[in-house]
Amino acid sequence: MSDDLNPQAGECPECAAVFVLPTGTVVGEILPCPDCAAELEVVALDPPRLALAPEIEEDWGE
Ligand SMILES: [Zn+2]
């Protein structure tokens, strides 16, 4: 049995918006919140959980 086709809804920890994760979303993926544009990391899929993605620090080291 596959649950790949089930739409899964996650909640934005920043603004509490609930939105359906795109089909094929995987744990670790970064999705932008459609409401507040925060970058959210998918930390679990069953049930879906979203966490604010850590800000990516650009490393300009030589
Ligand atoms: Zn949001």
N, CA, C, O and the ligand as a Tripos MOL2 file, in Angstrom:
@<TRIPOS>MOLECULE
protein
  249   247    63     0     0
PROTEIN
NO_CHARGES

@<TRIPOS>ATOM
      1 N           0.8510   -1.1880    0.0000 N.3       1 MET1
      2 CA          0.0000    0.0000    0.0000 C.3       1 MET1
      3 C           0.8860    1.2360    0.0000 C.2       1 MET1
      4 O           1.9080    1.2950    0.6840 O.2       1 MET1
      5 N           0.4820    2.1850   -0.7560 N.am      2 SER2
      6 CA          1.2310    3.4230   -0.8040 C.3       2 SER2
      7 C           0.3340    4.5730   -0.3870 C.2       2 SER2
      8 O          -0.8320    4.6460   -0.7740 O.2       2 SER2
      9 N           0.8920    5.4600    0.4010 N.am      3 ASP3
     10 CA          0.1120    6.6370    0.7700 C.3       3 ASP3
     11 C           0.6450    7.8700    0.0590 C.2       3 ASP3
     12 O           0.4150    9.0030    0.4810 O.2       3 ASP3
     13 N           1.3560    7.6250   -1.0190 N.am      4 ASP4
     14 CA          1.9660    8.7330   -1.7240 C.3       4 ASP4
     15 C           0.9550    9.7370   -2.2650 C.2       4 ASP4
     16 O           1.2710   10.9070   -2.4780 O.2       4 ASP4
     17 N          -0.2630    9.2590   -2.4830 N.am      5 LEU5
     18 CA         -1.2330   10.1420   -3.1150 C.3       5 LEU5
     19 C          -2.0760   10.9100   -2.1110 C.2       5 LEU5
     20 O          -2.8610   11.7830   -2.4810 O.2       5 LEU5
     21 N          -1.9070   10.5760   -0.8370 N.am      6 ASN6
     22 CA         -2.6860   11.3020    0.1590 C.3       6 ASN6
     23 C          -2.1890   12.7210    0.2960 C.2       6 ASN6
     24 O          -1.0060   12.9520    0.5500 O.2       6 ASN6
     25 N          -3.0800   13.6650    0.1300 N.am      7 PRO7
     26 CA         -2.6540   15.0320    0.4090 C.3       7 PRO7
     27 C          -2.3780   15.1710    1.8960 C.2       7 PRO7
     28 O          -3.1600   14.7110    2.7280 O.2       7 PRO7
     29 N          -1.2750   15.7980    2.2200 N.am      8 GLN8
     30 CA         -0.9070   15.9400    3.6160 C.3       8 GLN8
     31 C          -0.8100   17.4120    3.9510 C.2       8 GLN8
     32 O          -0.1630   18.1910    3.2510 O.2       8 GLN8
     33 N          -1.4520   17.7660    5.0130 N.am      9 ALA9
     34 CA         -1.4580   19.1780    5.4040 C.3       9 ALA9
     35 C          -0.5110   19.3990    6.5590 C.2       9 ALA9
     36 O          -0.4710   18.6190    7.5100 O.2       9 ALA9
     37 N           0.2460   20.4680    6.4660 N.am     10 GLY10
     38 CA          1.1550   20.8330    7.5400 C.3      10 GLY10
     39 C           0.8220   22.2220    8.0350 C.2      10 GLY10
     40 O           0.1860   23.0140    7.3380 O.2      10 GLY10
     41 N           1.2560   22.5040    9.2380 N.am     11 GLU11
     42 CA          0.9760   23.8240    9.8050 C.3      11 GLU11
     43 C           2.2610   24.6200    9.9400 C.2      11 GLU11
     44 O           3.2780   24.1200   10.4210 O.2      11 GLU11
     45 N           2.1930   25.8450    9.5140 N.am     12 CYS12
     46 CA          3.3480   26.7310    9.6140 C.3      12 CYS12
     47 C           3.5420   27.1330   11.0720 C.2      12 CYS12
     48 O           2.6230   27.6800   11.6820 O.2      12 CYS12
     49 N           4.7140   26.8740   11.6400 N.am     13 PRO13
     50 CA          4.9610   27.2350   13.0400 C.3      13 PRO13
     51 C           5.0880   28.7410   13.2210 C.2      13 PRO13
     52 O           5.0390   29.2420   14.3440 O.2      13 PRO13
     53 N           5.2450   29.4400   12.1490 N.am     14 GLU14
     54 CA          5.4440   30.8850   12.2360 C.3      14 GLU14
     55 C           4.1140   31.6350   12.2750 C.2      14 GLU14
     56 O           3.9260   32.5370   13.0920 O.2      14 GLU14
     57 N           3.1910   31.2550   11.3840 N.am     15 CYS15
     58 CA          1.9460   32.0120   11.2810 C.3      15 CYS15
     59 C           0.7220   31.1320   11.4400 C.2      15 CYS15
     60 O          -0.4070   31.6180   11.3610 O.2      15 CYS15
     61 N           0.9330   29.8270   11.6650 N.am     16 ALA16
     62 CA         -0.1630   28.8860   11.9050 C.3      16 ALA16
     63 C          -1.0220   28.6260   10.6740 C.2      16 ALA16
     64 O          -2.1100   28.0600   10.7840 O.2      16 ALA16
     65 N          -0.5520   29.0250    9.5290 N.am     17 ALA17
     66 CA         -1.2750   28.7070    8.3050 C.3      17 ALA17
     67 C          -1.1830   27.2010    8.0530 C.2      17 ALA17
     68 O          -0.1340   26.5900    8.2560 O.2      17 ALA17
     69 N          -2.2750   26.6250    7.6160 N.am     18 VAL18
     70 CA         -2.2680   25.2090    7.2740 C.3      18 VAL18
     71 C          -2.3370   25.0950    5.7620 C.2      18 VAL18
     72 O          -3.2000   25.6910    5.1170 O.2      18 VAL18
     73 N          -1.4280   24.3310    5.2140 N.am     19 PHE19
     74 CA         -1.4420   24.1650    3.7590 C.3      19 PHE19
     75 C          -1.0400   22.7450    3.4120 C.2      19 PHE19
     76 O          -0.3660   22.0600    4.1820 O.2      19 PHE19
     77 N          -1.4640   22.3260    2.2470 N.am     20 VAL20
     78 CA         -1.1910   20.9650    1.8030 C.3      20 VAL20
     79 C           0.2070   20.8820    1.2150 C.2      20 VAL20
     80 O           0.6060   21.6980    0.3830 O.2      20 VAL20
     81 N           0.9310   19.8860    1.6640 N.am     21 LEU21
     82 CA          2.2780   19.7070    1.1350 C.3      21 LEU21
     83 C           2.1870   19.1780   -0.2930 C.2      21 LEU21
     84 O           1.3250   18.3560   -0.6060 O.2      21 LEU21
     85 N           3.0680   19.6470   -1.1400 N.am     22 PRO22
     86 CA          3.0610   19.1580   -2.5260 C.3      22 PRO22
     87 C           3.3000   17.6580   -2.5790 C.2      22 PRO22
     88 O           4.0360   17.1040   -1.7630 O.2      22 PRO22
     89 N           2.6700   17.0100   -3.5480 N.am     23 THR23
     90 CA          2.8880   15.5810   -3.7360 C.3      23 THR23
     91 C           4.3680   15.3080   -3.9460 C.2      23 THR23
     92 O           5.0480   15.9940   -4.7090 O.2      23 THR23
     93 N           4.8420   14.2960   -3.2520 N.am     24 GLY24
     94 CA          6.2390   13.9480   -3.4200 C.3      24 GLY24
     95 C           7.1520   14.6390   -2.4310 C.2      24 GLY24
     96 O           8.3730   14.4900   -2.4830 O.2      24 GLY24
     97 N           6.5490   15.3980   -1.5250 N.am     25 THR25
     98 CA          7.3610   16.0550   -0.5040 C.3      25 THR25
     99 C           8.0680   15.0090    0.3540 C.2      25 THR25
    100 O           7.4750   13.9970    0.7280 O.2      25 THR25
    101 N           9.3050   15.2560    0.6540 N.am     26 VAL26
    102 CA         10.0680   14.3230    1.4660 C.3      26 VAL26
    103 C          10.5970   15.0180    2.7140 C.2      26 VAL26
    104 O          10.7250   16.2420    2.7530 O.2      26 VAL26
    105 N          10.8980   14.2220    3.7260 N.am     27 VAL27
    106 CA         11.4680   14.7710    4.9550 C.3      27 VAL27
    107 C          12.7930   15.4460    4.6190 C.2      27 VAL27
    108 O          13.6310   14.9110    3.8930 O.2      27 VAL27
    109 N          12.9430   16.6260    5.1710 N.am     28 GLY28
    110 CA         14.1740   17.3680    4.9330 C.3      28 GLY28
    111 C          14.0210   18.4210    3.8570 C.2      28 GLY28
    112 O          14.8900   19.2700    3.6600 O.2      28 GLY28
    113 N          12.8890   18.3460    3.1620 N.am     29 GLU29
    114 CA         12.6650   19.3240    2.1040 C.3      29 GLU29
    115 C          12.3400   20.6880    2.7120 C.2      29 GLU29
    116 O          11.7440   20.7710    3.7860 O.2      29 GLU29
    117 N          12.7250   21.7230    2.0360 N.am     30 ILE30
    118 CA         12.4170   23.0830    2.4880 C.3      30 ILE30
    119 C          11.2940   23.6290    1.6170 C.2      30 ILE30
    120 O          11.4020   23.6730    0.3910 O.2      30 ILE30
    121 N          10.2130   24.0450    2.2750 N.am     31 LEU31
    122 CA          9.0800   24.6060    1.5480 C.3      31 LEU31
    123 C           8.8200   26.0190    2.0550 C.2      31 LEU31
    124 O           8.9270   26.2830    3.2520 O.2      31 LEU31
    125 N           8.4880   26.9060    1.1630 N.am     32 PRO32
    126 CA          8.1140   28.2540    1.6040 C.3      32 PRO32
    127 C           6.6650   28.2510    2.0570 C.2      32 PRO32
    128 O           5.8050   27.6610    1.4030 O.2      32 PRO32
    129 N           6.3980   28.9100    3.1760 N.am     33 CYS33
    130 CA          5.0250   29.0490    3.6200 C.3      33 CYS33
    131 C           4.2910   29.9560    2.6320 C.2      33 CYS33
    132 O           4.7720   31.0460    2.3230 O.2      33 CYS33
    133 N           3.1310   29.5170    2.1320 N.am     34 PRO34
    134 CA          2.4000   30.3350    1.1640 C.3      34 PRO34
    135 C           1.8180   31.5910    1.7980 C.2      34 PRO34
    136 O           1.4160   32.5230    1.1010 O.2      34 PRO34
    137 N           1.7780   31.6060    3.1060 N.am     35 ASP35
    138 CA          1.1620   32.7300    3.8060 C.3      35 ASP35
    139 C           2.1760   33.7830    4.2280 C.2      35 ASP35
    140 O           2.0080   34.9680    3.9410 O.2      35 ASP35
    141 N           3.2350   33.3430    4.9140 N.am     36 CYS36
    142 CA          4.1880   34.3130    5.4470 C.3      36 CYS36
    143 C           5.5500   34.2020    4.7810 C.2      36 CYS36
    144 O           6.4620   34.9690    5.0900 O.2      36 CYS36
    145 N           5.6900   33.2400    3.8600 N.am     37 ALA37
    146 CA          6.9210   33.0790    3.0880 C.3      37 ALA37
    147 C           8.1080   32.6120    3.9220 C.2      37 ALA37
    148 O           9.2520   32.6570    3.4680 O.2      37 ALA37
    149 N           7.8300   32.1640    5.1450 N.am     38 ALA38
    150 CA          8.9160   31.6020    5.9410 C.3      38 ALA38
    151 C           9.3870   30.3050    5.2910 C.2      38 ALA38
    152 O           8.5990   29.5910    4.6700 O.2      38 ALA38
    153 N          10.6600   30.0120    5.4350 N.am     39 GLU39
    154 CA         11.1610   28.7580    4.9000 C.3      39 GLU39
    155 C          10.9550   27.6740    5.9440 C.2      39 GLU39
    156 O          11.4250   27.7830    7.0770 O.2      39 GLU39
    157 N          10.2530   26.6380    5.5470 N.am     40 LEU40
    158 CA          9.8920   25.5800    6.4820 C.3      40 LEU40
    159 C          10.5220   24.2730    6.0740 C.2      40 LEU40
    160 O          10.4720   23.8720    4.9120 O.2      40 LEU40
    161 N          11.1130   23.6180    7.0450 N.am     41 GLU41
    162 CA         11.6940   22.3110    6.7760 C.3      41 GLU41
    163 C          10.6970   21.2350    7.1600 C.2      41 GLU41
    164 O          10.0970   21.2920    8.2330 O.2      41 GLU41
    165 N          10.5200   20.2710    6.3010 N.am     42 VAL42
    166 CA          9.6500   19.1440    6.5900 C.3      42 VAL42
    167 C          10.4250   18.2070    7.5090 C.2      42 VAL42
    168 O          11.4350   17.6240    7.1160 O.2      42 VAL42
    169 N           9.9320   18.0720    8.7430 N.am     43 VAL43
    170 CA         10.6600   17.2400    9.7020 C.3      43 VAL43
    171 C           9.9960   15.8840    9.8980 C.2      43 VAL43
    172 O          10.6020   14.9670   10.4530 O.2      43 VAL43
    173 N           8.7640   15.7560    9.4480 N.am     44 ALA44
    174 CA          8.0610   14.4730    9.5240 C.3      44 ALA44
    175 C           6.8960   14.5100    8.5590 C.2      44 ALA44
    176 O           6.3980   15.5790    8.2050 O.2      44 ALA44
    177 N           6.4650   13.3250    8.1340 N.am     45 LEU45
    178 CA          5.3680   13.2720    7.1710 C.3      45 LEU45
    179 C           4.1430   12.5430    7.7100 C.2      45 LEU45
    180 O           3.0680   12.6330    7.1180 O.2      45 LEU45
    181 N           4.2790   11.8500    8.7810 N.am     46 ASP46
    182 CA          3.1480   11.0630    9.2600 C.3      46 ASP46
    183 C           3.0270   11.1700   10.7790 C.2      46 ASP46
    184 O           3.5240   10.2980   11.4930 O.2      46 ASP46
    185 N           2.3890   12.2010   11.2790 N.am     47 PRO47
    186 CA          1.7300   13.2730   10.4970 C.3      47 PRO47
    187 C           2.7400   14.3250   10.0750 C.2      47 PRO47
    188 O           3.8410   14.4040   10.6180 O.2      47 PRO47
    189 N           2.3490   15.1280    9.1020 N.am     48 PRO48
    190 CA          3.2780   16.1670    8.6300 C.3      48 PRO48
    191 C           3.6130   17.1530    9.7370 C.2      48 PRO48
    192 O           2.7380   17.6120   10.4710 O.2      48 PRO48
    193 N           4.8670   17.4600    9.8390 N.am     49 ARG49
    194 CA          5.3170   18.4810   10.7800 C.3      49 ARG49
    195 C           6.2920   19.3840   10.0610 C.2      49 ARG49
    196 O           7.1450   18.9410    9.2930 O.2      49 ARG49
    197 N           6.1350   20.6560   10.3350 N.am     50 LEU50
    198 CA          7.0200   21.6320    9.7120 C.3      50 LEU50
    199 C           7.7380   22.4100   10.7960 C.2      50 LEU50
    200 O           7.1700   22.7040   11.8480 O.2      50 LEU50
    201 N           8.9670   22.7340   10.5350 N.am     51 ALA51
    202 CA          9.7450   23.5500   11.4620 C.3      51 ALA51
    203 C          10.4020   24.6660   10.6640 C.2      51 ALA51
    204 O          10.7040   24.5140    9.4810 O.2      51 ALA51
    205 N          10.6110   25.7690   11.3260 N.am     52 LEU52
    206 CA         11.3110   26.8510   10.6490 C.3      52 LEU52
    207 C          12.6930   26.3710   10.2410 C.2      52 LEU52
    208 O          13.4490   25.8380   11.0540 O.2      52 LEU52
    209 N          13.0000   26.5630    9.0040 N.am     53 ALA53
    210 CA         14.3140   26.1570    8.5310 C.3      53 ALA53
    211 C          15.3540   27.0960    9.1140 C.2      53 ALA53
    212 O          15.1310   28.3040    9.1960 O.2      53 ALA53
    213 N          16.4710   26.5510    9.5110 N.am     54 PRO54
    214 CA         17.5340   27.4260   10.0100 C.3      54 PRO54
    215 C          18.0200   28.3120    8.8820 C.2      54 PRO54
    216 O          18.0890   27.9020    7.7230 O.2      54 PRO54
    217 N          18.3480   29.5170    9.2440 N.am     55 GLU55
    218 CA         18.8490   30.4080    8.2080 C.3      55 GLU55
    219 C          20.1680   29.8850    7.6810 C.2      55 GLU55
    220 O          21.0720   29.5060    8.4250 O.2      55 GLU55
    221 N          20.2310   29.8820    6.3930 N.am     56 ILE56
    222 CA         21.4550   29.3980    5.7750 C.3      56 ILE56
    223 C          22.5110   30.4810    5.8240 C.2      56 ILE56
    224 O          22.3320   31.5760    5.2910 O.2      56 ILE56
    225 N          23.6010   30.1570    6.4670 N.am     57 GLU57
    226 CA         24.6780   31.1340    6.5440 C.3      57 GLU57
    227 C          25.6000   30.9170    5.3650 C.2      57 GLU57
    228 O          26.1850   29.8490    5.1860 O.2      57 GLU57
    229 N          25.7080   31.9330    4.5910 N.am     58 GLU58
    230 CA         26.5780   31.8110    3.4310 C.3      58 GLU58
    231 C          28.0180   31.8060    3.8980 C.2      58 GLU58
    232 O          28.4590   32.6560    4.6720 O.2      58 GLU58
    233 N          28.7140   30.8320    3.4060 N.am     59 ASP59
    234 CA         30.1060   30.7170    3.8020 C.3      59 ASP59
    235 C          30.9970   31.2640    2.6930 C.2      59 ASP59
    236 O          31.1680   30.6780    1.6240 O.2      59 ASP59
    237 N          31.5400   32.4030    3.0150 N.am     60 TRP60
    238 CA         32.3790   33.0360    1.9860 C.3      60 TRP60
    239 C          33.8560   32.7010    2.1880 C.2      60 TRP60
    240 O          34.7420   33.3240    1.6010 O.2      60 TRP60
    241 N          34.0900   31.7090    3.0270 N.am     61 GLY61
    242 CA         35.4940   31.3500    3.2720 C.3      61 GLY61
    243 C          36.2560   31.0710    1.9790 C.2      61 GLY61
    244 O          35.6910   30.5960    0.9930 O.2      61 GLY61
    245 N          37.5020   31.3660    2.0070 N.am     62 GLU62
    246 CA         38.2840   31.1980    0.7840 C.3      62 GLU62
    247 C          38.7480   29.7960    0.5240 C.2      62 GLU62
    248 O          39.4140   29.5430   -0.4800 O.2      62 GLU62
    249 ZN          3.6400   30.9020    7.6490 Zn       63 ZN63
@<TRIPOS>BOND
     1     1     2 1
     2     2     3 1
     3     3     4 2
     4     3     5 am
     5     5     6 1
     6     6     7 1
     7     7     8 2
     8     7     9 am
     9     9    10 1
    10    10    11 1
    11    11    12 2
    12    11    13 am
    13    13    14 1
    14    14    15 1
    15    15    16 2
    16    15    17 am
    17    17    18 1
    18    18    19 1
    19    19    20 2
    20    19    21 am
    21    21    22 1
    22    22    23 1
    23    23    24 2
    24    23    25 am
    25    25    26 1
    26    26    27 1
    27    27    28 2
    28    27    29 am
    29    29    30 1
    30    30    31 1
    31    31    32 2
    32    31    33 am
    33    33    34 1
    34    34    35 1
    35    35    36 2
    36    35    37 am
    37    37    38 1
    38    38    39 1
    39    39    40 2
    40    39    41 am
    41    41    42 1
    42    42    43 1
    43    43    44 2
    44    43    45 am
    45    45    46 1
    46    46    47 1
    47    47    48 2
    48    47    49 am
    49    49    50 1
    50    50    51 1
    51    51    52 2
    52    51    53 am
    53    53    54 1
    54    54    55 1
    55    55    56 2
    56    55    57 am
    57    57    58 1
    58    58    59 1
    59    59    60 2
    60    59    61 am
    61    61    62 1
    62    62    63 1
    63    63    64 2
    64    63    65 am
    65    65    66 1
    66    66    67 1
    67    67    68 2
    68    67    69 am
    69    69    70 1
    70    70    71 1
    71    71    72 2
    72    71    73 am
    73    73    74 1
    74    74    75 1
    75    75    76 2
    76    75    77 am
    77    77    78 1
    78    78    79 1
    79    79    80 2
    80    79    81 am
    81    81    82 1
    82    82    83 1
    83    83    84 2
    84    83    85 am
    85    85    86 1
    86    86    87 1
    87    87    88 2
    88    87    89 am
    89    89    90 1
    90    90    91 1
    91    91    92 2
    92    91    93 am
    93    93    94 1
    94    94    95 1
    95    95    96 2
    96    95    97 am
    97    97    98 1
    98    98    99 1
    99    99   100 2
   100    99   101 am
   101   101   102 1
   102   102   103 1
   103   103   104 2
   104   103   105 am
   105   105   106 1
   106   106   107 1
   107   107   108 2
   108   107   109 am
   109   109   110 1
   110   110   111 1
   111   111   112 2
   112   111   113 am
   113   113   114 1
   114   114   115 1
   115   115   116 2
   116   115   117 am
   117   117   118 1
   118   118   119 1
   119   119   120 2
   120   119   121 am
   121   121   122 1
   122   122   123 1
   123   123   124 2
   124   123   125 am
   125   125   126 1
   126   126   127 1
   127   127   128 2
   128   127   129 am
   129   129   130 1
   130   130   131 1
   131   131   132 2
   132   131   133 am
   133   133   134 1
   134   134   135 1
   135   135   136 2
   136   135   137 am
   137   137   138 1
   138   138   139 1
   139   139   140 2
   140   139   141 am
   141   141   142 1
   142   142   143 1
   143   143   144 2
   144   143   145 am
   145   145   146 1
   146   146   147 1
   147   147   148 2
   148   147   149 am
   149   149   150 1
   150   150   151 1
   151   151   152 2
   152   151   153 am
   153   153   154 1
   154   154   155 1
   155   155   156 2
   156   155   157 am
   157   157   158 1
   158   158   159 1
   159   159   160 2
   160   159   161 am
   161   161   162 1
   162   162   163 1
   163   163   164 2
   164   163   165 am
   165   165   166 1
   166   166   167 1
   167   167   168 2
   168   167   169 am
   169   169   170 1
   170   170   171 1
   171   171   172 2
   172   171   173 am
   173   173   174 1
   174   174   175 1
   175   175   176 2
   176   175   177 am
   177   177   178 1
   178   178   179 1
   179   179   180 2
   180   179   181 am
   181   181   182 1
   182   182   183 1
   183   183   184 2
   184   183   185 am
   185   185   186 1
   186   186   187 1
   187   187   188 2
   188   187   189 am
   189   189   190 1
   190   190   191 1
   191   191   192 2
   192   191   193 am
   193   193   194 1
   194   194   195 1
   195   195   196 2
   196   195   197 am
   197   197   198 1
   198   198   199 1
   199   199   200 2
   200   199   201 am
   201   201   202 1
   202   202   203 1
   203   203   204 2
   204   203   205 am
   205   205   206 1
   206   206   207 1
   207   207   208 2
   208   207   209 am
   209   209   210 1
   210   210   211 1
   211   211   212 2
   212   211   213 am
   213   213   214 1
   214   214   215 1
   215   215   216 2
   216   215   217 am
   217   217   218 1
   218   218   219 1
   219   219   220 2
   220   219   221 am
   221   221   222 1
   222   222   223 1
   223   223   224 2
   224   223   225 am
   225   225   226 1
   226   226   227 1
   227   227   228 2
   228   227   229 am
   229   229   230 1
   230   230   231 1
   231   231   232 2
   232   231   233 am
   233   233   234 1
   234   234   235 1
   235   235   236 2
   236   235   237 am
   237   237   238 1
   238   238   239 1
   239   239   240 2
   240   239   241 am
   241   241   242 1
   242   242   243 1
   243   243   244 2
   244   243   245 am
   245   245   246 1
   246   246   247 1
   247   247   248 2
@<TRIPOS>SUBSTRUCTURE
     1 MET1         2 RESIDUE 1 A MET
     2 SER2         6 RESIDUE 1 A SER
     3 ASP3        10 RESIDUE 1 A ASP
     4 ASP4        14 RESIDUE 1 A ASP
     5 LEU5        18 RESIDUE 1 A LEU
     6 ASN6        22 RESIDUE 1 A ASN
     7 PRO7        26 RESIDUE 1 A PRO
     8 GLN8        30 RESIDUE 1 A GLN
     9 ALA9        34 RESIDUE 1 A ALA
    10 GLY10       38 RESIDUE 1 A GLY
    11 GLU11       42 RESIDUE 1 A GLU
    12 CYS12       46 RESIDUE 1 A CYS
    13 PRO13       50 RESIDUE 1 A PRO
    14 GLU14       54 RESIDUE 1 A GLU
    15 CYS15       58 RESIDUE 1 A CYS
    16 ALA16       62 RESIDUE 1 A ALA
    17 ALA17       66 RESIDUE 1 A ALA
    18 VAL18       70 RESIDUE 1 A VAL
    19 PHE19       74 RESIDUE 1 A PHE
    20 VAL20       78 RESIDUE 1 A VAL
    21 LEU21       82 RESIDUE 1 A LEU
    22 PRO22       86 RESIDUE 1 A PRO
    23 THR23       90 RESIDUE 1 A THR
    24 GLY24       94 RESIDUE 1 A GLY
    25 THR25       98 RESIDUE 1 A THR
    26 VAL26      102 RESIDUE 1 A VAL
    27 VAL27      106 RESIDUE 1 A VAL
    28 GLY28      110 RESIDUE 1 A GLY
    29 GLU29      114 RESIDUE 1 A GLU
    30 ILE30      118 RESIDUE 1 A ILE
    31 LEU31      122 RESIDUE 1 A LEU
    32 PRO32      126 RESIDUE 1 A PRO
    33 CYS33      130 RESIDUE 1 A CYS
    34 PRO34      134 RESIDUE 1 A PRO
    35 ASP35      138 RESIDUE 1 A ASP
    36 CYS36      142 RESIDUE 1 A CYS
    37 ALA37      146 RESIDUE 1 A ALA
    38 ALA38      150 RESIDUE 1 A ALA
    39 GLU39      154 RESIDUE 1 A GLU
    40 LEU40      158 RESIDUE 1 A LEU
    41 GLU41      162 RESIDUE 1 A GLU
    42 VAL42      166 RESIDUE 1 A VAL
    43 VAL43      170 RESIDUE 1 A VAL
    44 ALA44      174 RESIDUE 1 A ALA
    45 LEU45      178 RESIDUE 1 A LEU
    46 ASP46      182 RESIDUE 1 A ASP
    47 PRO47      186 RESIDUE 1 A PRO
    48 PRO48      190 RESIDUE 1 A PRO
    49 ARG49      194 RESIDUE 1 A ARG
    50 LEU50      198 RESIDUE 1 A LEU
    51 ALA51      202 RESIDUE 1 A ALA
    52 LEU52      206 RESIDUE 1 A LEU
    53 ALA53      210 RESIDUE 1 A ALA
    54 PRO54      214 RESIDUE 1 A PRO
    55 GLU55      218 RESIDUE 1 A GLU
    56 ILE56      222 RESIDUE 1 A ILE
    57 GLU57      226 RESIDUE 1 A GLU
    58 GLU58      230 RESIDUE 1 A GLU
    59 ASP59      234 RESIDUE 1 A ASP
    60 TRP60      238 RESIDUE 1 A TRP
    61 GLY61      242 RESIDUE 1 A GLY
    62 GLU62      246 RESIDUE 1 A GLU
    63 ZN63       249 GROUP 0 **** ****
